[in-house]
Amino acid sequence: MKIPVPIFGPRVWSLQTFGEKGEKVVKALKQNLPGADRSRAKFLADYVIQKSKPWLTAVIEARDRFNHLIGGTVVPEQFMVYAVKNAESGIVELRRPMWSPDQSVRAFMEVVWDNLIRFFEDFTFGCLQMRLRERLTLFHGLSQPGSNVSPWKLTTEEVMERVTRSPGWIKA
């Protein structure tokens, strides 16, 4: 949450942490920024933070449960790798940590990591957008999960207008 400091200044942005599952950041975006930045701050609050709330809340609750033992006990076997011998076939299988019956902890962490990287990227570019020179803009193109290519593109407002007026363009 220190990214906005060089953009808005330490007097306007003093938050050091995400706080209250993002509610402190939403409040600061809506109340602390100058009038000229409020519409773009609303984008950050609504599109970046509120849109991410369901998965962010789940990840924060998981962190609190596993790191701080809040909300129930943690069964160590759930996160251990060990060999299990099938009583009927005699075949030894490797038991991997599972997040749910259908998803391994590894697959879950890959999704969380991808979501976090995109979240940080969207928040950073949303802040940078507020300080671009006139006639320049950023827009979010297509993104592929797991890709290391940013979906954010820097262009002129004229080019963006032309693209968004083209056939097939859907405004989200």
N, C-alpha and C positions, 0 to 999 in steps of 0.2 A: 504494500500500500504506500510505498515511498515514491512510486513513479510519478504521481501528480505534483510532488513538491517542486521540482525544477520548472514545471509547466505553470503552476498557479502561484507558487511562492509559499514559504513556510507559515505565513500569517493566515493565508486562506486555507491551506491544507496541512493539518497537523496530525492526521491519523497515522499511527504506526502499525496497526494490525487490522485485519479484516473485520473482526469484532461482531459478535451476536449474529453469526451466520450471514454476514453481509449487510445487516440492517444499519450499522453505523456508517458504512460507506454510502448506502442509498441516501440516508439522511444528510450526510455531508454534501453529496452531489446536488441534492435538491435545495439545500439551505445556504451553503457556504459560497457558492460560486457567483460571480457577477452576472447580471442579467443577460449580457451578450452570450454567455456560455451555457445558460440554463437549458436551452433546447437540446444542445449536444449532450449535456449532462443527463438529461432525461433519457436520451438514447442509451447511455452507459448504464443508468439505473434499471431501465426496463428491458432493453435488449440483451445486455451482457449479464448483469447480476440476476435479475428476476427470472430470466429465461433459464439460467443455470441452477436456480434454487433447488429443484428436486434432486438432482444428482449431487450437488454440493452438500445438501443437508444429509443425504445418505452417507457420503464419504466422511463428513465431520462426525456423525453419530458413530460410524464404524471406528474412526480414530479414537473417539472418546471411550468407546467400549473396550477396545483392545489395548490402548495405551494407559487409560486411566481407570479401567474397570467400572465405568459408569453404565448403568442399564443392564447389568447381568454379568454372569461369569463367562469366562472364556475357557473352552475345552482345549487343552494343549494338543490333543490328538488331531484336532481339526486342521492344525497347521504343521503337522509333522509328516515327513516322508519316511515310510517304512514298508517292509516286505510283508505280504500277507499270503499265507498258503491256503489255497482253496481246498477245503476238506474233501470234497467229492472227487475232483480231478487231480489233486496233488500239485497243480501248477502254482508256482510262486509268482505273484503279481506285485508290482510296485504301487503302493497307495500314495497318491499325490494329494496335497492340500486342496480342498474344494471350498469355494465360496458358497455355492449352492449345489443341489444335486446335479445340475446341468452345467455348471460353470466352475472352472478351476480358479484358484486364487490368482494364478499367473494371468489368465485371460481377463479376470476382473481388474487386476492392476494395470494391464495394457489399456483397457478402456478408460480407467481413471486417469492415467498418465496423459493419454491423448486429449481427454476433456480438459485437464488442467492446463496443458500447453496452449490449447485453443482459447481457453478462458483468459489466461494471462496475455496472450497475443491480442485478443479482442479488446481487453481493457486498455492495454498499452496504446494500440492504434486509436482507440476512442479518445484517449487523452491527447495524443499527438494531433489528432484532427482539429482540436481547438486552437492550435497555434500554427497552422499552415498558412503560408502566404495566400493572399487573395487569388482567386481563380484556380487554386489547386484543391484537390479533394482526394479522399481515400474511399474506395469502395470494396466491398467483400465479394469476391468471386466464388467459384466453386472450390470446395475443399474435399479431399479424400482422407478418410480416417487413416492415421499412421503415416501420412505423408509429411516430409520435412519441408515442403514448399508452402509458403504462406499464401493464403487466399486473398490477402489484402493487396490492393493495387493502388499506386499513386498515379493520378492522372489530372487532366484539367477538367474543370466543370463542364466545358463544351463537349469534350469527348464523352463524359459520363452521361450528359443529357442525350446525346446521340445514341448511345448504347441503350439507355433505359427506354427510349422511344421506339427502338427497333422491334419488329414483329417477334413474338415468342417470348419477350421479356416479361417476367412475372415479378411484380414488386411484393416482397415478403413483409 
